[in-house]
Amino acid sequence: MSKKDIIEEIARERFIEDSLKKFSNSPYIDDLAQDLYIELLMKDDNVIIGLYNRNELKYYIIKMIKINIISKTSPFFTKYEKFRKITNDIDEQKNKI
């Protein structure tokens, strides 16, 4: 099975989207799902195929999800959550005036 086939299978199962709903209530989980698919597609073919053949790919994806959600230095945080926090802070300040 090729890397493309493996990622298509994961996408058809909606594994990433369903897992994200379990770990986060962020309004940006659809964006994070797309970022994770891109990250998987950018990985070396042998890495994805090896993880899949060892039945470790889903655990690897869960780890990717947790890192992106928890880490304050993750691409997801800096791209989406940091912006949401800043805009929420601005909204709170405007409401105080």
C-alpha positions in Angstrom: 0.0 0.0 0.0 1.4 3.4 -0.9 1.6 6.5 1.4 -1.2 8.1 -0.6 -3.5 5.0 -0.2 -2.8 5.0 3.6 -3.6 8.6 4.0 -6.7 8.3 1.9 -7.8 5.4 4.2 -7.3 7.5 7.3 -9.3 10.3 5.6 -12.2 8.1 4.6 -12.4 6.8 8.2 -12.3 10.4 9.4 -9.9 9.2 12.1 -8.2 12.6 12.5 -11.5 14.6 12.6 -13.1 12.2 15.1 -10.0 12.1 17.3 -9.7 15.9 17.3 -13.3 16.1 18.6 -12.3 14.0 21.6 -9.3 16.1 22.5 -10.3 19.7 21.7 -13.3 22.0 21.6 -11.4 24.5 19.5 -13.4 26.1 16.7 -10.4 25.5 14.5 -10.3 21.7 14.6 -11.2 21.5 10.9 -8.2 23.7 10.1 -6.0 21.5 12.4 -7.2 18.4 10.6 -6.2 19.8 7.3 -2.8 20.8 8.7 -2.3 17.3 10.0 -3.1 15.8 6.6 -0.6 18.1 5.0 2.0 17.2 7.6 1.4 13.5 6.9 1.7 14.0 3.1 5.0 15.8 3.6 6.5 12.9 5.6 8.8 10.5 4.0 6.9 7.7 2.3 8.9 5.0 4.2 8.0 6.6 7.6 4.2 6.5 6.9 4.3 3.0 5.3 6.5 1.7 8.2 4.2 3.1 10.9 1.1 1.7 9.1 2.7 -1.8 8.6 3.6 -1.8 12.3 0.0 -0.7 13.3 1.5 2.4 14.9 0.2 5.1 12.5 -2.9 5.9 14.5 -0.9 6.2 17.7 1.5 8.5 15.8 -1.4 10.7 14.7 -2.8 10.9 18.2 0.6 12.1 19.4 0.6 14.7 16.6 -2.8 15.9 17.7 -1.8 16.1 21.4 1.4 18.0 20.6 -0.5 20.5 18.4 -3.2 21.1 21.0 -1.1 21.2 24.1 2.1 22.9 23.0 2.2 26.7 23.1 4.9 26.5 20.4 3.1 24.3 18.0 2.2 25.5 14.5 -1.5 25.1 15.4 -1.2 27.3 18.5 0.7 30.0 16.8 -1.5 30.0 13.7 -5.0 29.7 15.3 -5.2 29.6 19.1 -2.9 32.5 19.8 -4.9 34.6 17.4 -8.1 33.6 19.0 -6.8 34.5 22.5 -5.6 37.9 21.2 -9.0 38.6 19.6 -10.8 37.5 22.8 -8.7 39.8 24.9 -9.4 42.7 22.6 -13.1 41.9 22.7 -13.0 41.8 26.5 -11.2 45.2 26.6 -13.8 46.7 24.2 -16.6 45.5 26.4 -15.0 47.2 29.5 -15.1 50.6 27.8 
